[in-house]
Amino acid sequence: MDKKQLRAIGHGLKPVVMVGQKGISETLLAETDRSLSDHELIKVKLASTDRDMRRQQTEEICDKCKAELIQSVGKMALIYRKNTRPNPKTSNLIRNLAD
């Protein structure tokens, strides 16, 4: 699946992880990791008003969760990590391809 298809699917998604003013914690990374395992493709909302800080936070999340940044627009980041055995009920990719 290419980035264009992933962006199209991600367009209709709501953020499932929100990075607050306190930044990235172990709990936030664990929740992001769980969400990526369940959904494969997720949106992350970053609260920081500093563009460089948001970019740095996005890179850190992708690095620590072994995910790929698909798109970053404003305070939203769309990230993807392939699941070897995705659950058809929770995977955003499978559910959107079935439609």
Short mmCIF file of the C-alpha atoms (twelve columns), coordinates in Angstrom:
data_MODEL
# 
_entry.id   MODEL 
# 
loop_
_atom_site.group_PDB 
_atom_site.id 
_atom_site.type_symbol 
_atom_site.label_atom_id 
_atom_site.label_alt_id 
_atom_site.label_comp_id 
_atom_site.label_asym_id 
_atom_site.label_seq_id 
_atom_site.Cartn_x 
_atom_site.Cartn_y 
_atom_site.Cartn_z 
_atom_site.pdbx_PDB_model_num 
ATOM 1  C CA . MET A 1  0.000   0.000   0.000  1 
ATOM 2  C CA . ASP A 2  1.475   3.361   -0.977 1 
ATOM 3  C CA . LYS A 3  1.448   6.661   0.899  1 
ATOM 4  C CA . LYS A 4  -1.250  8.135   -1.323 1 
ATOM 5  C CA . GLN A 5  -3.682  5.352   -0.385 1 
ATOM 6  C CA . LEU A 6  -2.747  5.641   3.293  1 
ATOM 7  C CA . ARG A 7  -3.334  9.420   3.234  1 
ATOM 8  C CA . ALA A 8  -6.744  8.878   1.625  1 
ATOM 9  C CA . ILE A 9  -7.733  6.413   4.369  1 
ATOM 10 C CA . GLY A 10 -6.268  8.645   7.070  1 
ATOM 11 C CA . HIS A 11 -8.262  11.661  5.923  1 
ATOM 12 C CA . GLY A 12 -11.430 10.388  7.593  1 
ATOM 13 C CA . LEU A 13 -9.782  9.254   10.828 1 
ATOM 14 C CA . LYS A 14 -10.022 11.032  14.156 1 
ATOM 15 C CA . PRO A 15 -6.926  11.358  16.368 1 
ATOM 16 C CA . VAL A 16 -6.556  8.470   18.817 1 
ATOM 17 C CA . VAL A 17 -3.428  9.764   20.572 1 
ATOM 18 C CA . MET A 18 -2.965  13.319  21.792 1 
ATOM 19 C CA . VAL A 19 0.384   14.740  22.860 1 
ATOM 20 C CA . GLY A 20 -0.229  17.437  25.461 1 
ATOM 21 C CA . GLN A 21 1.949   20.270  26.701 1 
ATOM 22 C CA . LYS A 22 3.899   17.850  28.927 1 
ATOM 23 C CA . GLY A 23 5.246   16.105  25.849 1 
ATOM 24 C CA . ILE A 24 6.009   12.446  25.315 1 
ATOM 25 C CA . SER A 25 5.872   10.045  28.258 1 
ATOM 26 C CA . GLU A 26 6.253   6.282   28.558 1 
ATOM 27 C CA . THR A 27 2.470   6.017   28.996 1 
ATOM 28 C CA . LEU A 28 1.866   7.970   25.794 1 
ATOM 29 C CA . LEU A 29 4.317   5.765   23.894 1 
ATOM 30 C CA . ALA A 30 2.641   2.617   25.269 1 
ATOM 31 C CA . GLU A 31 -0.778  3.892   24.188 1 
ATOM 32 C CA . THR A 32 0.562   4.802   20.743 1 
ATOM 33 C CA . ASP A 33 2.156   1.366   20.415 1 
ATOM 34 C CA . ARG A 34 -1.130  -0.333  21.381 1 
ATOM 35 C CA . SER A 35 -3.103  1.848   18.963 1 
ATOM 36 C CA . LEU A 36 -0.717  1.051   16.107 1 
ATOM 37 C CA . SER A 37 -1.017  -2.671  16.865 1 
ATOM 38 C CA . ASP A 38 -4.811  -2.435  16.797 1 
ATOM 39 C CA . HIS A 39 -5.375  0.043   13.971 1 
ATOM 40 C CA . GLU A 40 -2.114  0.066   11.928 1 
ATOM 41 C CA . LEU A 41 -2.838  3.616   10.710 1 
ATOM 42 C CA . ILE A 42 -3.528  6.324   13.295 1 
ATOM 43 C CA . LYS A 43 -3.700  10.081  13.669 1 
ATOM 44 C CA . VAL A 44 -1.762  11.786  16.439 1 
ATOM 45 C CA . LYS A 45 -2.624  15.304  17.574 1 
ATOM 46 C CA . LEU A 46 0.251   17.413  18.887 1 
ATOM 47 C CA . ALA A 47 -0.618  20.350  21.159 1 
ATOM 48 C CA . SER A 48 2.635   22.297  20.778 1 
ATOM 49 C CA . THR A 49 2.470   25.590  18.886 1 
ATOM 50 C CA . ASP A 50 6.155   25.299  17.914 1 
ATOM 51 C CA . ARG A 51 6.549   23.676  14.486 1 
ATOM 52 C CA . ASP A 52 10.037  22.336  15.225 1 
ATOM 53 C CA . MET A 53 8.859   20.838  18.531 1 
ATOM 54 C CA . ARG A 54 5.964   19.066  16.773 1 
ATOM 55 C CA . ARG A 55 8.356   17.688  14.139 1 
ATOM 56 C CA . GLN A 56 10.734  16.485  16.843 1 
ATOM 57 C CA . GLN A 57 7.896   14.851  18.828 1 
ATOM 58 C CA . THR A 58 6.581   13.133  15.700 1 
ATOM 59 C CA . GLU A 59 10.046  11.782  14.875 1 
ATOM 60 C CA . GLU A 60 10.476  10.519  18.446 1 
ATOM 61 C CA . ILE A 61 7.107   8.740   18.417 1 
ATOM 62 C CA . CYS A 62 7.834   7.119   15.039 1 
ATOM 63 C CA . ASP A 63 11.329  6.099   16.126 1 
ATOM 64 C CA . LYS A 64 10.310  4.587   19.470 1 
ATOM 65 C CA . CYS A 65 7.194   2.869   18.112 1 
ATOM 66 C CA . LYS A 66 8.936   1.687   14.917 1 
ATOM 67 C CA . ALA A 67 6.335   3.452   12.802 1 
ATOM 68 C CA . GLU A 68 6.455   5.415   9.570  1 
ATOM 69 C CA . LEU A 69 5.308   9.004   9.209  1 
ATOM 70 C CA . ILE A 70 2.850   9.159   6.325  1 
ATOM 71 C CA . GLN A 71 1.817   12.792  6.560  1 
ATOM 72 C CA . SER A 72 2.149   15.756  8.876  1 
ATOM 73 C CA . VAL A 73 -0.179  18.738  8.485  1 
ATOM 74 C CA . GLY A 74 -0.327  21.412  11.150 1 
ATOM 75 C CA . LYS A 75 -0.874  19.769  14.520 1 
ATOM 76 C CA . MET A 76 -1.841  16.385  13.054 1 
ATOM 77 C CA . ALA A 77 0.462   13.516  12.161 1 
ATOM 78 C CA . LEU A 78 -0.621  10.363  10.355 1 
ATOM 79 C CA . ILE A 79 1.552   7.384   11.254 1 
ATOM 80 C CA . TYR A 80 1.569   3.778   10.074 1 
ATOM 81 C CA . ARG A 81 2.980   0.485   11.252 1 
ATOM 82 C CA . LYS A 82 2.114   -2.761  9.506  1 
ATOM 83 C CA . ASN A 83 0.715   -5.495  11.703 1 
ATOM 84 C CA . THR A 84 1.653   -9.031  10.619 1 
ATOM 85 C CA . ARG A 85 -1.702  -10.366 11.859 1 
ATOM 86 C CA . PRO A 86 -4.179  -7.445  11.811 1 
ATOM 87 C CA . ASN A 87 -7.591  -7.775  13.426 1 
ATOM 88 C CA . PRO A 88 -10.234 -7.135  10.741 1 
ATOM 89 C CA . LYS A 89 -12.497 -5.500  13.328 1 
ATOM 90 C CA . THR A 90 -9.954  -2.886  14.440 1 
ATOM 91 C CA . SER A 91 -7.578  -2.378  11.511 1 
ATOM 92 C CA . ASN A 92 -8.328  0.927   9.767  1 
ATOM 93 C CA . LEU A 93 -6.792  -0.462  6.570  1 
ATOM 94 C CA . ILE A 94 -8.896  -3.614  6.355  1 
ATOM 95 C CA . ARG A 95 -12.110 -1.793  7.328  1 
ATOM 96 C CA . ASN A 96 -11.571 0.946   4.730  1 
ATOM 97 C CA . LEU A 97 -10.603 -1.447  1.950  1 
ATOM 98 C CA . ALA A 98 -13.761 -3.486  2.586  1 
ATOM 99 C CA . ASP A 99 -15.973 -0.434  1.982  1 
# 
